[in-house]
Structure formats: structure tokens, C-alpha cells
Amino acid sequence: MKNIFGFVLVDTPHSALNNAGEDAGSRTENTVAVKTIRRGRDVYPYISGQALRYWWRTTLADKFDWKISPVIREKKIAFTEANPIRYDDDDMFGYMRAIRNDTLTRVSPLKCAPLVSVLSQTPVDDFGVMARQESDAVPYEHQFYSTIMKGIFSLNIDQVGVFSNVNRTGFKNLNDDLEKELEESGATKVENMWTLPKDVRTKRITNTIEALAYIYGGAKHTTHLTDVTPKFIILVVYDGGNHIFMNLAREEKREVKINFKELERVLTDYSTEIVSDVYIGKSDGFLPELDKEIDDFKKKFSGKTIHTGSPKQVIDLFAAAIPEHIE
């Protein structure tokens, strides 16, 4: 099972990218709070995995002309068309559709964790008023933060464009109509598994990675415009499922640090399972002390070929190498 593993840092210098709704304990009746989690007494702003996936899907539709599956609403449930042949996002992002006795489910090949602040931080309460009307001004508040967020994602290369009709939750991706459509699309079938042509699978996988260089989204953009593309990124192809980049970023004296000792350890320990070169990208001016650390690491580490550059440069280099990993 080959997976693309990614680790990212996103700079949020004045942001409110994912809101939690009304803050019941605030001074005003219409205060909007950002999403946070706690570890002990420490508070960490975060962006949910659902929000990140929404930005990713939107970017793929706008930048790469993906065919996006229409959403169908019935009473209290909503689902997509559940057609991974016709709609790129049904393949990459998965689906669950239950109509009468026809229940189709697909686990998303693309998985991601929330983006969580590396630094503990209590969000700032910003006070404002709506005063353009003739009557009294209407006060309101909202929260925002200034931090650096970390996150990981994986993309199962072997699962993209591959569908099963096994009658089991998560594996019954198809019904009879979809199997007919697959046959007409040029897909191949081996036992209970259908596989789309390699060029279709390759495009979907490479587009998904390339979209990281353009990804956009988030709340409060009219007053807290934030570039959410990664400012630091590591990419590899890994033969296995457990993500190896969980613990690369840490807080040290109120600063964000990359644990290159841990990076060296996982690249060494899992050198057999890492079946690609290692790609490390960083934006110029972001955490400038990392420039020397990356150069030193590249010179010191001999276990794998390491490619460095800006995030956009290494994303493009990595995407160009993806086809050789698609069977």
C-alpha cells in the first residue's frame, strides 16, 4: 500500500480561519469565537480537517477544472452523486450514499489531520461596531490569532481510481449501473476490483498534490486575509500506512522549531519503506533560521536523495515523480 506522506507548516500572522460560532461567555451578544483545543491549561487554535478538505476540493475545482459531484439533499441527510468514474472528487474524497436498498460507501484515499497551532496561544478579542446607520452603533466582537500551524496528510496512491463491489461497509463502492459505466470507460476488472486507466489515476493524484501550491480558503478573509499555502513542506512516498512525520515540529522558548534529529531518525528507521526521494520546501523569509538547518541536514544525511527549494518548486518536482509509483 503506497501512500504519499506530507507534513506542512502554515503561517497565520493575523488570522481567524475556522470559527466555532457564537461565544456564550463574551461581553457582547454577537461574538464569534475561533476553534481551539486545550492541553492542560494551554490553548491551541486549530483548523478542522473538514475545513482543510473543503479548501482542497475547492482549489481542485477552480484551478484544475475537476468535475465536482453534485450534492443531493433529502430531509435531514445530504450526499453526493457517489459516482467516482464521472466525478473526480467522489474518487479522491470518498462518499456515503444510502437510497432505499442501494447503499454505497467509499473511504477517502486522501486523509488529513487538523492544522493545529504549534504555539500555545489564547486568541485575541477584537472589538468593533457597525455605525453606518443613523441609530445607535451595534457592537460586536470576534477572535483572531497569530501563530504557525502544523499538519499532516496522506494520500493512498493504490486506492485512487480503484473500486470494489464487495458487500461490506467502506468496500461497496459500486452498484450495477456504475459497473456498466466502468466497463465503458476502459477500466479493467480483476475479481471484485475495478481499476481506471492509469492516465486518469495519475492526473487525479498529481493534481491533488499540485493543488497544495495554490490552496486557499478560510473565514474572515475580508478583514484577516491569509495565505494558507504551506510555508514549509516535506513529501515522500511510503510503502505502508502509519504516518512517520507526526512529531517534527515543537515549541521551544515560544518559537517554532523543526526537530531534524527526529526527521533523521524516521528517515533512517524506515528507509526501506520510503520508496521515493525526500522533498523539503521552505518559503524564503519564513523562519529564516531553518535555511541553514535544512542545508546542514541535506549535506549530513546520506540515506536518501534530498531535494530542496521553495514549497512550489518541491511540490512540482514531487508531482513530476508520482507516475513512476503508480502501478
N, C-alpha and C positions, 0 to 999 in steps of 0.2 A: 504494500500500500504506500504509494509515493504521495507525500504532502509537500506543498510549499509552506515553509515556516517564515513568518515575518515578525519583527519587533520594531516598534516605532516610538518616537517621541514627537509630540505635537506642542508647539509653543502657543500659549493662550495668555497674552500680556494684559488684556483688559476685557474679559470675556464673560458671557453668560450663555453658553452654547446649548445647554439642556436644562430646561426648567421643570420644577417639581409641582408647580401650581401655587395656589394661594397659601401664604404663611399665616396660620391662625394666631400666632403669638406676636404679631407685629404691631407697630404703633398705628398704622392706618389699615383701613378695611380692604384695600386692594394692593397688597404687597405680593410680588411674585418672587418665590424662592428658587434658587438653583438646586440641582440634585447634589446631595452629599452623602457620604458614608462615614462611619466612625470606627476607629480602632482605639479602644480605651477612651481617653479624653480628647484624642486628636481627631480633627475633622478634615476630610479629603473630598473636594469637589470631584465629580465624575461625569462622564458622558455615557449613556447606556449603550449596550451592544445593539439594541434595536435602532437607536438614533443613528449610530455609525453605519449600520447596514442600509438604512434609508438613504443616507448621503451617497453611499457607494452605488446603490441601484440608480439613483437619480443621475449621478455622473455618467454611468454607463449608458443610460438612455440619451442624455444630452450630447455627450462628447463622442460616443461610439455608435450611436444610432441603433441601440439594442431594441428589439421588439419586446415591449413590456406587456405582460399578461394583464388583461382587464380584471378588475375586482368586481365580484358579484356579491350583492348584499341580500340576505334573506332573513327577515325578522332580526334575531339577535346574533346572527353569525355572518361572517364575511369570508370569502375565499377567492382565490384566483381561478383562472380557467383550467389550471392543472394540465397544461399541455407543454411539456418540455421540448417537443420537436419544433413547434411553431414559435414558442416564446423563450428567448434566451434566459430570462430571469427565473422562469419556473425551473429550469435546469439547475442554475447556479445557486439560487436562494431557497429552493425546496418549496413544498406545498402540502396542504391537507385539505381535501375536498370530500365532503360526505353528502351525497344526494340520494335519498331513498336507499337502495341496496348497493349503490356504486360508491365505495369509499376508496379514495386514492390518497396515498401519503408518500412523501419523499423527504429524506433527511438532507439538509443543505450541505453541499460539498464545501461551502465557504463558512467557516466558523470564526468568530471573533469574541474577544473579551471586552468589557467596558474599558474606555480610556479613563484612567484614574490618576489623579494628581500624585506626583512623586513627593511633593512637599505637603506637609500638613498645613492647612490654612482655613481660617474662618472667613467666609465671604463677606465682602463689604456691603453695607446697606446704603443704597443711593436714593436720596430724597428728591422728588421733583413735583411739579404742579402743572395742571392743564389750566392755562389762564387766558386763552384767546377769546373766551366767551365773556359776555357782559356781567354775568352773575359772579358769585364768589369763586375763587380758584379751587380746583379739585386736587387735593394732594394724592400722591401715590409714591410707592417705593418699589425698588427691585434690587436684587443682589447681583454682584459680579465678582470676579476673582482675577488674580494674576499669578499664573503658575505654569508648570510644564507637566503634561500628562503622558503617561506611558500606556502602551497596549500591545497585545499580541494577536495574531490571526493565523489561521491555517487554511489551506485550500487543497482538498483531496483530488489530485490530478487523475487518479484512476477511476473516480466516481463521475466526473464531468462527462456528460453525453453517454452514460451507461445506465440502463434502466432494467428493472426486474418486474416480472409479473407474479412473483411468489406471494401467495395469500398470507401475508404476515405484516403487521404494522411497521411502517417505515420501508418495507420492501415491495409492497404492491403499488408500484408507480404507474401501472398501465391498466387500461381496460381493452376490450376488443377493438374499439374504434381507434385508439391510439396505436395499437399493434399494426393495424392496417396502414395507418399513416406512416409509421416507421418503415414498413416494408416498401412503401412508395418513395421514401426519402433516400433510399440507398443504404440504410442501416443494415448491419449484419446481426444474425441471431445465432447464439450458441446455447443450447439447452434453454434455460429460462431468462437469459440475459440478452438484451439488445444493445448494440453499440453504434452510435452515429459515426459518419465518416470522419477521418482524422482531421481534415481541414476545418470542419465545423467545431470540433472539440478544441483544436489548437487556438482558433480565433477567440472562443469564449474564455479560455484560460488566460491567454496573453492580454486580452482586453481588460480582464478583471485586475490583473497586476498593473498594467499601464495606467489604469484609472486612478491609482494611488497618487500619481503626479498631478492630478487635476481635481481631486476630490474636494467638494465644497458642501457647505450646509451649516446648520446651527441656528439657534434662536438669537434674537436681539441684534441682527446684523445691521439694522438701520442706525443703531447707536453704539454698537460694540463690534464693528466689522473685524473678523478674524480669519486669517488664512489657516485652514485646517489641514493642509497637505503636510506630510511628515517632514520634520526638520532634521531628523536622524532616523536611519532605517538600516536594518540588517535582513538579508534574504538568503535562504538556502533551500535546496530540495533535499528532503529527508525520507528515508525508507522506513516508515514507522508512524505511530500515532501520537506519542507523548511529546508535547511541546518542550523544547530544551532551552528556550530563552525567557523563562518566567522571571528570573531574578537578576537581570542585568543592570537595572537602574536602582539607585538608592539615594537617600537624603543624607548629606554629610555637612554639618555646620550650616544648615539652611541653604545648601547648594545641591544641585543635581549632579550626581557622579555616575559614570558608566563603569561597571565592575569588569575590567578587562581580564583580571585574573580568573573570574568565573567564566567569561567568554572563552578563554584559552582552555579551561578545564572541559567545558562541554564539547568544544570542537575536537579536543583530543580524545575524550572518553567515547564519543560517538562518531569518530572519524569514518568508521566502516559504514555506518548508516547514512552519513551525509554524502550524497551521491552527486553533488554539484560543487562548483567553486563557491566561495563565500563573498557576498557583496555587501559593502558597508558604505552608506552615503551620508553626508552631512552638509547642511547649508552653511555657506560662508557667513561668519559673524554670529552664528548660534553656538553658544557655549564654546567660545574660542579656544579654551584650554584643551578641548578634545582634539584639535588639529594635530598637535604634537603626539598625543596619546595614540591616535589612530596610526600615524606614521611609524611610531615606535613599535606598535603591535604588528603592523604589516611587515616590518623588517625582521622582527624577532620570531614570528610564528612561521614555521616551515611545513606544518602538517597539511595545509590546503592553499591553493592559489587564492589570493585575496584581491578583489577589485574594489577600488575606492574612487570617489568623485562626489559630485553633488547628488542629492536624492534622485533627481530626474535622470541624471546620467546613469546611475547604477540600476535604476528601475528599467530603463530602456535596454541596458546590457543584459540584465537578468531575463527580461521578457524575450529577447532575441535567442536566448539559450533554451527556452522552455520546450520547443518542439522535439529536441533530442531525448526528452524524458517522457514523452507521450507514446505509449505502446499502441 
